[in-house]
Amino acid sequence: MELPISSEFHPIANIFPLLPKEEISRLADDIKSHGLRNPGRMFEGKLLDGRNRKLACDKAGVKFPTKEFTGSKAEALAFVWSENFCRRHLNPGQAAIAEAKRAKLSAEYAAVLGEMKQEAKERQADGGRKAGRGRPQQVPQQIGEAIPEDRHSQDAKL
């Protein structure tokens, strides 16, 4: 399945440096001869994994197929790291920069996740009445049955 390619690369993809032009050219020649073996991965409308393959396909005049990555940002980060860190021939400086970028994104995603968890706890503790949502909606048991304003006080009267 082919998905539309965004001209932008996902910030997670930018953890790793692009290949030098000579290596992109060699990859383009290989793709032209043997085809593309691994499609790119899209996430949030941007290219998550496969930037070098995309550039090589463009150079070779070969269509660049993609698949959608499904998962959280943290899972996307783990995927890109797993796919690239050990496989790529990074010099020590490149590896250190990649690790620093990964740590920064990981901390940002953890902070967002922590905020979401805190908001969920607050909503749960508040009975779902957070941010003007009001009382959780109750559904009548039968058509035409009225819902008492306070079910617990109604039950207590019975």
C-alpha positions as YAML, in Angstrom:
chain: A
units: angstrom
residues:
- id: 1
  name: MET
  ca: [0.00, 0.00, 0.00]
- id: 2
  name: GLU
  ca: [1.33, 3.43, -0.88]
- id: 3
  name: LEU
  ca: [0.66, 6.49, 1.22]
- id: 4
  name: PRO
  ca: [1.23, 10.08, 0.20]
- id: 5
  name: ILE
  ca: [4.71, 11.25, 1.11]
- id: 6
  name: SER
  ca: [5.05, 14.45, 3.09]
- id: 7
  name: SER
  ca: [7.95, 16.67, 2.17]
- id: 8
  name: GLU
  ca: [8.75, 16.82, 5.87]
- id: 9
  name: PHE
  ca: [10.62, 14.26, 7.88]
- id: 10
  name: HIS
  ca: [9.35, 13.39, 11.34]
- id: 11
  name: PRO
  ca: [11.48, 14.86, 14.17]
- id: 12
  name: ILE
  ca: [12.19, 11.33, 15.36]
- id: 13
  name: ALA
  ca: [13.70, 10.47, 11.96]
- id: 14
  name: ASN
  ca: [16.05, 13.42, 12.32]
- id: 15
  name: ILE
  ca: [17.82, 11.77, 15.25]
- id: 16
  name: PHE
  ca: [20.14, 10.16, 12.72]
- id: 17
  name: PRO
  ca: [22.19, 11.94, 10.06]
- id: 18
  name: LEU
  ca: [21.44, 11.45, 6.38]
- id: 19
  name: LEU
  ca: [23.90, 9.43, 4.34]
- id: 20
  name: PRO
  ca: [26.49, 11.35, 2.34]
- id: 21
  name: LYS
  ca: [25.56, 12.04, -1.30]
- id: 22
  name: GLU
  ca: [27.93, 9.34, -2.61]
- id: 23
  name: GLU
  ca: [26.24, 6.69, -0.47]
- id: 24
  name: ILE
  ca: [22.77, 7.89, -1.53]
- id: 25
  name: SER
  ca: [23.95, 7.48, -5.16]
- id: 26
  name: ARG
  ca: [25.18, 3.91, -4.47]
- id: 27
  name: LEU
  ca: [21.90, 3.11, -2.74]
- id: 28
  name: ALA
  ca: [19.99, 4.58, -5.71]
- id: 29
  name: ASP
  ca: [21.97, 2.36, -8.10]
- id: 30
  name: ASP
  ca: [21.20, -0.71, -5.98]
- id: 31
  name: ILE
  ca: [17.50, 0.16, -5.78]
- id: 32
  name: LYS
  ca: [17.41, 0.70, -9.54]
- id: 33
  name: SER
  ca: [18.98, -2.75, -10.10]
- id: 34
  name: HIS
  ca: [17.22, -4.75, -7.38]
- id: 35
  name: GLY
  ca: [14.21, -2.69, -6.32]
- id: 36
  name: LEU
  ca: [13.39, -1.30, -2.92]
- id: 37
  name: ARG
  ca: [13.27, -4.06, -0.33]
- id: 38
  name: ASN
  ca: [11.89, -2.18, 2.67]
- id: 39
  name: PRO
  ca: [9.14, 0.44, 2.43]
- id: 40
  name: GLY
  ca: [9.31, 3.66, 4.43]
- id: 41
  name: ARG
  ca: [7.25, 4.23, 7.54]
- id: 42
  name: MET
  ca: [4.92, 7.19, 7.98]
- id: 43
  name: PHE
  ca: [3.84, 8.59, 11.35]
- id: 44
  name: GLU
  ca: [1.71, 11.65, 12.00]
- id: 45
  name: GLY
  ca: [1.80, 12.51, 8.29]
- id: 46
  name: LYS
  ca: [5.59, 12.61, 8.14]
- id: 47
  name: LEU
  ca: [8.31, 10.18, 7.13]
- id: 48
  name: LEU
  ca: [9.42, 8.38, 10.29]
- id: 49
  name: ASP
  ca: [11.84, 5.86, 8.82]
- id: 50
  name: GLY
  ca: [13.37, 5.62, 5.36]
- id: 51
  name: ARG
  ca: [14.70, 9.10, 4.58]
- id: 52
  name: ASN
  ca: [17.79, 7.77, 2.81]
- id: 53
  name: ARG
  ca: [15.74, 5.21, 0.88]
- id: 54
  name: LYS
  ca: [13.30, 7.97, -0.12]
- id: 55
  name: LEU
  ca: [16.12, 10.18, -1.42]
- id: 56
  name: ALA
  ca: [17.68, 7.21, -3.25]
- id: 57
  name: CYS
  ca: [14.33, 6.25, -4.81]
- id: 58
  name: ASP
  ca: [13.83, 9.84, -5.98]
- id: 59
  name: LYS
  ca: [17.31, 9.79, -7.51]
- id: 60
  name: ALA
  ca: [16.69, 6.41, -9.17]
- id: 61
  name: GLY
  ca: [13.23, 7.37, -10.42]
- id: 62
  name: VAL
  ca: [11.67, 4.50, -8.44]
- id: 63
  name: LYS
  ca: [8.38, 4.77, -6.60]
- id: 64
  name: PHE
  ca: [8.78, 4.90, -2.81]
- id: 65
  name: PRO
  ca: [6.14, 2.77, -1.07]
- id: 66
  name: THR
  ca: [5.33, 3.39, 2.58]
- id: 67
  name: LYS
  ca: [3.42, 1.81, 5.41]
- id: 68
  name: GLU
  ca: [1.78, 3.62, 8.29]
- id: 69
  name: PHE
  ca: [3.40, 3.16, 11.70]
- id: 70
  name: THR
  ca: [0.77, 2.63, 14.37]
- id: 71
  name: GLY
  ca: [1.69, 3.25, 17.95]
- id: 72
  name: SER
  ca: [2.57, 6.01, 20.36]
- id: 73
  name: LYS
  ca: [5.37, 8.55, 19.99]
- id: 74
  name: ALA
  ca: [7.40, 6.58, 22.53]
- id: 75
  name: GLU
  ca: [6.92, 3.42, 20.45]
- id: 76
  name: ALA
  ca: [7.86, 5.31, 17.29]
- id: 77
  name: LEU
  ca: [11.03, 6.52, 18.99]
- id: 78
  name: ALA
  ca: [11.91, 2.98, 20.09]
- id: 79
  name: PHE
  ca: [11.20, 1.66, 16.56]
- id: 80
  name: VAL
  ca: [13.48, 4.19, 14.84]
- id: 81
  name: TRP
  ca: [16.23, 3.62, 17.39]
- id: 82
  name: SER
  ca: [16.02, -0.15, 17.01]
- id: 83
  name: GLU
  ca: [16.00, 0.06, 13.20]
- id: 84
  name: ASN
  ca: [18.96, 2.40, 12.94]
- id: 85
  name: PHE
  ca: [21.35, 2.69, 15.87]
- id: 86
  name: CYS
  ca: [23.18, -0.64, 15.62]
- id: 87
  name: ARG
  ca: [22.77, -0.97, 11.87]
- id: 88
  name: ARG
  ca: [24.13, 2.43, 10.88]
- id: 89
  name: HIS
  ca: [27.88, 3.02, 10.78]
- id: 90
  name: LEU
  ca: [27.98, 6.08, 12.99]
- id: 91
  name: ASN
  ca: [31.20, 7.61, 14.19]
- id: 92
  name: PRO
  ca: [31.44, 8.29, 17.95]
- id: 93
  name: GLY
  ca: [30.37, 11.93, 17.53]
- id: 94
  name: GLN
  ca: [27.32, 11.00, 15.44]
- id: 95
  name: ALA
  ca: [26.38, 8.30, 17.94]
- id: 96
  name: ALA
  ca: [26.64, 10.77, 20.83]
- id: 97
  name: ILE
  ca: [24.48, 13.33, 19.01]
- id: 98
  name: ALA
  ca: [21.89, 10.66, 18.18]
- id: 99
  name: GLU
  ca: [21.79, 9.56, 21.83]
- id: 100
  name: ALA
  ca: [21.36, 13.15, 23.01]
- id: 101
  name: LYS
  ca: [18.51, 13.76, 20.53]
- id: 102
  name: ARG
  ca: [16.85, 10.51, 21.59]
- id: 103
  name: ALA
  ca: [17.12, 11.43, 25.28]
- id: 104
  name: LYS
  ca: [15.61, 14.88, 24.62]
- id: 105
  name: LEU
  ca: [12.64, 13.48, 22.67]
- id: 106
  name: SER
  ca: [12.14, 10.70, 25.21]
- id: 107
  name: ALA
  ca: [11.98, 13.25, 28.04]
- id: 108
  name: GLU
  ca: [9.51, 15.41, 26.08]
- id: 109
  name: TYR
  ca: [7.25, 12.43, 25.36]
- id: 110
  name: ALA
  ca: [7.45, 11.23, 28.98]
- id: 111
  name: ALA
  ca: [6.42, 14.69, 30.20]
- id: 112
  name: VAL
  ca: [3.41, 14.75, 27.87]
- id: 113
  name: LEU
  ca: [2.44, 11.24, 28.93]
- id: 114
  name: GLY
  ca: [2.74, 12.23, 32.58]
- id: 115
  name: GLU
  ca: [0.46, 15.23, 32.02]
- id: 116
  name: MET
  ca: [-2.10, 13.04, 30.26]
- id: 117
  name: LYS
  ca: [-2.05, 10.52, 33.11]
- id: 118
  name: GLN
  ca: [-2.47, 13.28, 35.69]
- id: 119
  name: GLU
  ca: [-5.43, 14.76, 33.77]
- id: 120
  name: ALA
  ca: [-7.02, 11.30, 33.57]
- id: 121
  name: LYS
  ca: [-6.60, 10.80, 37.34]
- id: 122
  name: GLU
  ca: [-8.15, 14.21, 37.99]
- id: 123
  name: ARG
  ca: [-11.11, 13.41, 35.72]
- id: 124
  name: GLN
  ca: [-11.58, 10.07, 37.43]
- id: 125
  name: ALA
  ca: [-11.41, 11.63, 40.89]
- id: 126
  name: ASP
  ca: [-13.81, 14.38, 39.79]
- id: 127
  name: GLY
  ca: [-16.32, 11.87, 38.43]
- id: 128
  name: GLY
  ca: [-15.79, 13.04, 34.84]
- id: 129
  name: ARG
  ca: [-16.91, 16.63, 35.52]
- id: 130
  name: LYS
  ca: [-13.59, 18.19, 34.45]
- id: 131
  name: ALA
  ca: [-13.42, 21.26, 32.19]
- id: 132
  name: GLY
  ca: [-17.11, 22.12, 32.06]
- id: 133
  name: ARG
  ca: [-18.24, 18.68, 31.01]
- id: 134
  name: GLY
  ca: [-20.78, 18.60, 33.81]
- id: 135
  name: ARG
  ca: [-22.24, 15.52, 35.33]
- id: 136
  name: PRO
  ca: [-21.63, 12.22, 33.52]
- id: 137
  name: GLN
  ca: [-24.64, 11.50, 31.35]
- id: 138
  name: GLN
  ca: [-27.03, 8.83, 32.64]
- id: 139
  name: VAL
  ca: [-29.13, 6.79, 30.25]
- id: 140
  name: PRO
  ca: [-32.76, 5.90, 31.10]
- id: 141
  name: GLN
  ca: [-33.51, 2.19, 31.50]
- id: 142
  name: GLN
  ca: [-36.77, 2.45, 29.50]
- id: 143
  name: ILE
  ca: [-38.03, 4.86, 26.89]
- id: 144
  name: GLY
  ca: [-39.74, 7.78, 28.57]
- id: 145
  name: GLU
  ca: [-38.23, 7.08, 32.00]
- id: 146
  name: ALA
  ca: [-37.00, 10.24, 33.65]
- id: 147
  name: ILE
  ca: [-33.61, 10.27, 35.28]
- id: 148
  name: PRO
  ca: [-33.72, 11.62, 38.83]
- id: 149
  name: GLU
  ca: [-31.35, 14.52, 39.49]
- id: 150
  name: ASP
  ca: [-29.59, 12.46, 42.11]
- id: 151
  name: ARG
  ca: [-30.11, 8.72, 41.73]
- id: 152
  name: HIS
  ca: [-28.63, 7.94, 45.13]
- id: 153
  name: SER
  ca: [-31.02, 10.25, 47.00]
- id: 154
  name: GLN
  ca: [-33.94, 8.84, 44.98]
- id: 155
  name: ASP
  ca: [-32.95, 5.29, 45.89]
- id: 156
  name: ALA
  ca: [-32.68, 6.28, 49.54]
- id: 157
  name: LYS
  ca: [-36.32, 7.45, 49.51]
- id: 158
  name: LEU
  ca: [-37.60, 4.07, 48.30]
...
